[in-house]
Amino acid sequence: MDDLNEAGRSDGVAAAVELIAARGPDPGGVWRHRKGGVYRVLVNAVREHDLVPVVVYREEFPRGLSSDRRLAMVWVRPLTEFTDGRFTMVAPARREGTENG
């Protein structure tokens, strides 16, 4: 990759990180989807091929064949979709050094 492309990519990554810092849900927080599923945010990330900020989250209460949490589905959704009203916070992320964390 040449220097110009690398500089543009670095700017894109920086912009994605700024957006995550401003609007991304805290990892560990629990959210309910408008269709009823409950999910825990695992991490905020950047999708490599287009530098779109994304949220990675896991079913909190697996539905389907097993209640084994190891089989819970993990999902990835663009940050813009996660924060557009589809999800409502159920419980904030626990913080170290607090009563609950």
Backbone bond lengths (Angstrom), bond angles and torsions (degrees), N, CA, C in turn:
res aa  C-N    CA-C-N  psi(-1)  N-CA   C-N-CA  omega(-1)  CA-C   N-CA-C  phi
1 M - - - 1.453 - - 1.524 108.16 -
2 D 1.322 116.62 134.51 1.457 118.73 -178.43 1.532 110.52 -79.45
3 D 1.339 115.84 169.30 1.463 121.06 -175.66 1.526 113.02 -59.85
4 L 1.339 118.14 -38.71 1.459 121.46 -179.33 1.527 111.22 -64.83
5 N 1.323 117.14 -45.70 1.462 120.48 178.16 1.524 111.11 -64.78
6 E 1.322 116.75 -40.18 1.459 120.98 179.20 1.521 110.77 -63.50
7 A 1.322 117.74 -40.80 1.468 121.30 178.44 1.521 110.58 -64.01
8 G 1.326 117.42 -42.84 1.463 120.88 178.09 1.512 111.69 -63.55
9 R 1.305 116.85 -39.82 1.466 121.38 178.29 1.519 110.11 -65.49
10 S 1.316 117.61 -42.43 1.464 120.83 178.47 1.517 110.77 -61.56
11 D 1.341 117.16 -40.54 1.465 121.01 177.25 1.523 110.34 -62.99
12 G 1.329 117.15 -40.31 1.462 121.64 179.30 1.516 112.05 -65.05
13 V 1.317 116.67 -41.96 1.465 121.10 177.74 1.527 109.54 -64.34
14 A 1.329 117.12 -44.28 1.465 120.71 179.42 1.529 110.82 -60.66
15 A 1.333 117.26 -41.86 1.464 120.88 178.92 1.528 110.92 -64.50
16 A 1.327 117.35 -40.28 1.465 121.29 178.89 1.524 110.61 -64.72
17 V 1.323 116.51 -42.65 1.468 120.64 179.87 1.534 110.52 -64.68
18 E 1.326 117.39 -40.14 1.466 120.79 177.32 1.523 111.14 -62.42
19 L 1.327 117.53 -41.93 1.453 121.14 179.13 1.520 111.21 -64.56
20 I 1.325 117.00 -42.26 1.470 120.90 177.16 1.522 110.14 -61.31
21 A 1.325 117.36 -43.96 1.467 120.89 -179.47 1.523 111.23 -62.20
22 A 1.329 116.75 -36.79 1.460 121.04 -176.93 1.526 112.92 -80.76
23 R 1.338 117.24 -37.55 1.467 119.65 -169.84 1.520 114.72 -126.06
24 G 1.322 118.21 -9.24 1.458 120.10 -175.05 1.515 112.91 -71.50
25 P 1.335 117.22 142.51 1.463 120.10 176.74 1.524 110.68 -69.57
26 D 1.316 116.71 147.40 1.462 120.08 179.01 1.523 110.72 -69.76
27 P 1.332 118.01 131.53 1.460 120.34 174.63 1.523 110.18 -56.43
28 G 1.316 115.63 137.44 1.462 121.64 -178.16 1.518 112.94 99.56
29 G 1.321 117.18 -18.34 1.458 119.98 177.98 1.517 111.31 -69.33
30 V 1.332 115.86 151.14 1.460 121.60 -179.47 1.523 108.17 -109.50
31 W 1.325 115.84 133.08 1.461 122.60 -175.23 1.524 110.33 -131.33
32 R 1.333 115.92 147.49 1.467 121.48 175.66 1.522 108.95 -109.14
33 H 1.327 115.81 129.79 1.457 121.68 175.69 1.527 108.27 -78.11
34 R 1.304 117.34 150.67 1.468 121.19 -177.83 1.524 112.98 -60.01
35 K 1.332 117.75 -18.90 1.469 120.84 176.71 1.525 112.09 -90.14
36 G 1.352 117.61 0.00 1.456 121.09 171.92 1.506 117.70 112.44
37 G 1.317 119.84 -19.66 1.456 121.00 -179.84 1.525 111.56 -66.53
38 V 1.332 115.89 149.34 1.464 122.17 178.63 1.526 107.66 -114.96
39 Y 1.339 115.76 132.62 1.460 121.76 -172.06 1.520 111.26 -136.57
40 R 1.337 115.76 149.99 1.466 122.31 174.74 1.522 107.91 -111.02
41 V 1.325 115.97 129.40 1.459 120.78 177.60 1.530 108.37 -71.53
42 L 1.320 115.75 127.30 1.467 120.92 178.08 1.522 111.42 -90.94
43 V 1.346 115.84 -46.27 1.460 119.87 -175.70 1.524 108.87 -166.56
44 N 1.311 116.03 153.26 1.462 122.43 167.52 1.519 106.33 -95.68
45 A 1.320 116.63 145.03 1.467 119.68 -174.77 1.524 109.26 -147.77
46 V 1.324 115.31 -179.85 1.455 122.52 176.31 1.523 107.23 -124.74
47 R 1.349 115.90 125.28 1.463 120.58 178.31 1.529 108.21 -70.04
48 E 1.301 117.52 124.92 1.461 123.06 -169.25 1.515 114.04 -61.95
49 H 1.305 118.76 -44.97 1.466 119.50 -169.55 1.519 114.12 -73.31
50 D 1.338 118.27 -23.87 1.468 118.92 -179.76 1.534 113.43 -133.43
51 L 1.326 117.00 4.47 1.469 124.09 176.40 1.530 113.32 62.12
52 V 1.323 116.88 27.35 1.461 121.27 176.94 1.531 108.91 -80.07
53 P 1.355 118.18 130.10 1.460 120.39 175.01 1.539 109.45 -65.85
54 V 1.323 116.39 135.85 1.459 121.80 -179.79 1.522 110.58 -131.66
55 V 1.332 114.59 161.48 1.455 122.06 174.72 1.524 106.95 -114.72
56 V 1.323 116.84 131.55 1.456 122.84 177.03 1.525 106.24 -106.47
57 Y 1.328 116.28 124.52 1.458 119.55 -175.22 1.519 110.60 -143.35
58 R 1.351 116.07 159.63 1.463 122.71 -174.03 1.518 110.22 -126.87
59 E 1.328 115.98 144.69 1.466 120.31 173.77 1.526 108.71 -56.48
60 E 1.296 117.04 132.44 1.461 120.75 178.24 1.530 110.26 -83.41
61 F 1.317 117.04 -35.00 1.462 122.70 179.90 1.525 107.37 -128.66
62 P 1.354 117.30 91.39 1.461 120.18 -175.00 1.526 112.09 -55.43
63 R 1.309 114.00 136.41 1.457 120.49 174.91 1.521 107.46 -106.05
64 G 1.283 117.08 154.77 1.460 118.95 175.68 1.508 111.95 115.58
65 L 1.318 115.93 -134.62 1.458 121.15 -169.20 1.519 114.79 -75.06
66 S 1.309 118.25 -23.17 1.461 120.08 -172.52 1.520 110.63 -147.87
67 S 1.311 115.99 149.91 1.469 119.98 173.31 1.532 110.63 -95.56
68 D 1.322 117.02 8.23 1.464 122.18 179.17 1.525 109.27 -68.86
69 R 1.340 116.86 114.99 1.470 121.11 -177.20 1.521 112.85 -60.98
70 R 1.331 117.58 -22.04 1.461 119.53 177.70 1.528 111.19 -67.07
71 L 1.336 116.92 -18.68 1.457 120.97 -179.56 1.528 112.04 -98.58
72 A 1.314 117.21 6.48 1.461 120.81 -179.78 1.529 109.88 -64.17
73 M 1.305 115.19 138.92 1.467 120.56 178.73 1.525 110.24 -69.44
74 V 1.317 115.79 143.29 1.463 122.75 173.39 1.522 106.39 -110.31
75 W 1.328 115.66 133.34 1.460 122.20 -175.56 1.518 110.63 -121.88
76 V 1.319 115.98 154.56 1.463 123.04 175.39 1.518 106.77 -129.22
77 R 1.321 116.05 129.77 1.465 121.39 -178.51 1.523 108.29 -139.58
78 P 1.333 117.99 141.51 1.464 119.46 174.98 1.532 111.02 -56.06
79 L 1.314 116.12 141.17 1.462 121.73 -179.97 1.528 111.46 -54.26
80 T 1.327 117.44 -38.11 1.465 119.88 -179.53 1.528 111.66 -61.48
81 E 1.321 117.68 -36.34 1.463 120.65 177.24 1.522 111.29 -74.21
82 F 1.320 116.87 -37.00 1.469 119.67 -178.85 1.523 110.95 -66.03
83 T 1.318 117.12 -29.97 1.472 120.70 -174.83 1.520 112.93 -105.21
84 D 1.337 118.32 13.94 1.474 120.10 -177.51 1.525 114.18 -94.07
85 G 1.331 118.15 10.69 1.457 121.04 178.99 1.517 113.84 107.95
86 R 1.315 117.75 -5.13 1.465 120.46 178.70 1.525 111.92 -70.71
87 F 1.346 115.47 -27.29 1.463 120.98 -177.01 1.522 110.20 -119.35
88 T 1.336 115.42 144.97 1.459 122.60 175.48 1.524 107.58 -124.69
89 M 1.336 116.82 133.46 1.460 119.37 -179.81 1.527 110.59 -67.01
90 V 1.339 115.52 133.12 1.454 123.13 176.78 1.530 109.27 -99.83
91 A 1.334 115.82 -42.81 1.469 121.53 -179.59 1.527 108.34 -148.70
92 P 1.336 116.65 131.90 1.469 118.80 178.46 1.522 110.95 -70.29
93 A 1.314 114.92 163.00 1.462 120.42 175.24 1.515 109.00 -63.97
94 R 1.309 116.60 143.36 1.463 120.78 175.63 1.506 109.46 -76.48
95 R 1.292 115.94 142.34 1.476 121.97 179.11 1.519 109.14 -108.82
96 E 1.331 116.22 138.34 1.470 119.75 174.66 1.516 109.51 -62.41
97 G 1.308 114.81 142.50 1.457 119.66 177.45 1.517 113.53 84.53
98 T 1.339 116.97 5.61 1.469 119.69 175.70 1.515 108.84 -106.68
99 E 1.296 116.06 170.86 1.448 122.32 -179.78 1.528 111.97 -54.48
100 N 1.353 116.13 -41.63 1.445 121.05 -174.89 1.518 113.58 -92.14
101 G 1.313 119.11 -10.66 1.457 120.05 -172.40 1.406 113.93 -113.72
